Amino acid sequence: MLRLSLRTLNKKRLQFFFPFLFWGREISPGTLRSDLIAGITVALVAIPQSLAYAQLAGVPAYYGLYATLLPCVIGILFGSSRQLSTGPVAMTSLLTAASVIPLAAWGSEQFYATVILLALLSGVMQVALGLARMGALLNFLSHPVLMGFINAAAIIIGLSQFAPLIGMSLRNSKHLLSDIAHVLASMDEMHAVSLLFGLVSLALMLALRRFAPRLPGVLIVVALATFASSFIGFETMGGRVVGKVPQGLPGFGFPELDWKVIASLIPMAVVISLVSFVEAMSSGKIIAIKTRTPWDENQELIGQGLAKVAAAFSGTMPVSGSFSRSALNLAAGARTGIASIVTAGAVLLAILFFTPLLYHLPRPTLAAVIILAVFNLIDFKAFPAAWRASRHDGIAAGTTFVVTLALAPNIQYGILTGIMLSLALFLFRTMTPRIVLLGLDEQGHLQNAERYKLPRFHPKVIAMRFDGQLYFANVSYFEQSVVNLVSKDPSLRYLLVDSRGINGLDASGVEMLRGLVDRLRSNGIELAFCNIKGPVVEVMRRTGLLDKIGKERVYLTEQAALEDFEKRLAGEADSPAPAN
């Protein structure tokens, strides 16, 4: 039995670290055919997108191709999801540019080296989180904060591509909005043919998406635009093109380490690790539901982290799981991870044999690709939805949106502000949980007295419910609330705390209750509890608080407590008054 258990444990560990070793039972001739079709389909979209997202990240276009090669394979080999497509994505690309701009001049070799180093750092962080099985920490990025950030980032991405769309360049200063204003003030320098290429490309992609959604619209438009650019001599007319793309494999090697730069990049690497994995996690969960397969966030963290490390060793930019390409992969029939390997293989063929064809690709067309991709990210309905759910969530979403826009291109500070604000609001909520006074309904149950207009169970009994764990941050609030209730009722004999909402009790809570029991008893009032959860009772027992309160004052149900109070109060009423 012990040998069998050890064998099972070793198998689980092996599957956690090397999940691809267990693909064999999933692969068949049928799945290979489906994966081949899906892989090629995704590659037809990934190639033009990768070129566009490299432009967004501020690196040469061919960096995007390199980022779709080895990272795509490593991500699928070591990740949890079989259909998650890894490579360049809009949000991570924008974060990459925003993180490096303060540290290096745009377009310089130092800029490119810093981008590669950022890929390494963010990847190592994700791998470390996965190995420590700390994927749950990502829950600190709440949905309202993420929605506020994504909406702002999508607008920023769109605005940043306005200049390339019309044949101009951004100044890439520390303030994106002032850069956009400078472009608008210099519209007389606009390149008309570039604007034509951008608008026609955008219109064609929209038309193909609307009337021929099964066709690779982005690839078709990119091919047409490249042919037209070459045919009319777009570059000689002053238009901006991708230019020469190196033919062959990227140069693999360990990134150059600059410890001063590393120290400056750590906060940005944390943000990229967080945001990029949230996008991958969203895709992974949807895929798991649709395919009815298990998904492990910690294993996926390792896969996505190693993909970023592979990107760094390939001399390219940070990558992530792509929501749109993963959805396309699944829709195209991908069954196993072989589909992503096929995608990487198709990209490899493009790098080896077809890169000369990319020379005349117009940059306004790439700008149009980016604008179309991020347009779907904008969802302003998320703000009123968050406000309706909770005002705190609405405030967090709105603040994140405004700060991210205001500080662009340094958008990482927007999401950090949102995270800190949401944590502060969460702490504020837990410091002042809801306290509900309870009354007796017609069925003999305790309910919200204010909501249902219910009377008290007895003039000498107050019943209340505390909706939150009792810990150091709110013990004073609980104690003061009890004191306020007691001070208003001199005839009070019993205070019953319905504890179904108390799911935790720490040392500060224990000491507060210990002192509160003594204070109330000295005034002739008994503190009692009902509906206490098992872990809370166990804390009371271990600390001696249960004996202090009195086991007879801790009731299994509210009915048991009310019946006991009724008997005791009746007995007190029947007992003779003391002689003078």
C-alpha positions, 0 to 999 in steps of 0.5 A: 500500500505504501509503495502504491501511494509513493508511486501515485505521488511520484506520478502526480509530481512528474505530471505537474513538472512535465505534463507533456509526458502524459499527452500520449493517451490523448493523441490519435490520428483523429486528433492529429488531423484536427490539431493540424488544421487548428494550428495552421489556422491560428498561425495565419492570425498569429503572424500578422498579429505578432508583427503588430504587437511588436510595434506596440511594444516598441521593438522591431517587428521580427521580435513578434515572430520570435515571440511566437516561436519557442515561447509558444511551444514551451508554454503548451508543453509545461502549461495545464491547458491543451488549447491555450495559445501563447505569444505576443498580446496587446496588453503585455506589449503595451505594459512592456513599452510603458515599463521600459520607456523610463529606463531607455531611449525608444528604439535604442539597443538598450531599449531592446536589451531591457525588454528582453531582461523584462521577459526574463524577470517576469517569467522567473516570477511566474515560475516561482509563484507556480512552484510555491503553489501561490497562484491564489495570490493573483486573486488580489487583482479584483475583477473591477480593478482589472476592468478599469485597467483594461478599458483604460489600456485599450483606449491608450493602445488605440491612441498610441496607434493614431500617429502610425495610422496617419504616417507620423511618430509619437514623441514617446515622452513621459505623458501620452496625452501630451504626445497625442495633443502634439500629433493633433497640433501637427496634423499638417505633417500627416502623410495622406497615403499612410492614412489611406492605407490605415483606413482601408485596412481597417475597413477591409478587416471589419468587412471580412469579420462581418461578412466572411468570419471564417476567413483569416481576415487579418492575414488577407488584409496584411497580404493585400496591403503589402502587395499594394505597398510594393506595387505603388512604391509606398516607401519611396512616397515617404510611407513607413514600412516594416523594412528588412526582417532577418531571415533564419532562427533568432540568436539564442543566449542568456540575456545580459544582466544589469543589476541596476536595471533589474532593481528598477524593473522589479515593480514592472515585472510584478505587474506584467506577471500579474496582468499577463497571467490574468489574461491567460487564466481567463482563457484557461478557465473558459477552455476548461469549462468548454472541454470539461478538462481539469485546469491547474493555475499553478501549473499554468503559472509555470508554463507561462513563466517558462514561456517568458524565460524562453522568450528572453533566451530567444532575444524577444519580448514578454509573452502571454496566453492570448484570449483571441487566439486561444478562442480561435484555436478551440473553435478551429478544433484543437484537441491537444497541445500539438496544435500549438506546436503546429502553429510554431512550426508554421511561424518557423517556416515563415521566418526561414523562407518568407520574411523577405515578403514582409519588407513592404508591409505598411506600418499604418496597416499594423496600426489598424490591426492593433486598433481592431484587436483592442476595440473588443476590449472596451466595455464601459458597461463594466463600470455601472455593473460594478457600482450596482454590485458594490459602491466600493467596487465601482470606486475601485474600477473608476479610480483605476481607469482614471489613474491609468489614463492620466499616468499613461504611458506609465500604466503600471501605476494605474493597476498598482493604484487599483490593487492598493485601493481595492485592498484598502476598501476591503480592509475598511469593509472588514473593519466595520462588518454589518451588525443586524438586530434580530426580531422574532417572526411568526414561525419563531425564527430570528430575522432582520428586525428592521427589514421585516418590522419584527419585535424583540423576542423578549424585553430583556433579551437582545439578539444580534448577528455579526456578519464577518470574521472577528479579528484584530481589525474589527474587535473594537468595532464589535465591542463598541457596538455591544456597549452601545446596545447595552447602555440603551437598555437597563433592563437587559439580561441576555445578549445573544450573538447569532454567529453564523456569519462569524467564520474566523476568530483570532487572538485579539477577538478572544481577548476582547470577548474575554473582557466583554464577558466580565464587563457584562456579567458585572452589570448582570448581563449574560453574553451568549452565542448560537450557530457557531461554526466548528473552527470558531468553537475549536478556537474558543475551546483551545484558548479557554474562552468556551469555559469563560463564557460557559458551555451552557451559554453556547447554543447549537441553534437559535431555537435552543437559545430562545427556549432556554432564555424563556425558561430562565426568565420565567423562573426569575419572574416566579421567584419571590422578591428579596425581603427588605 
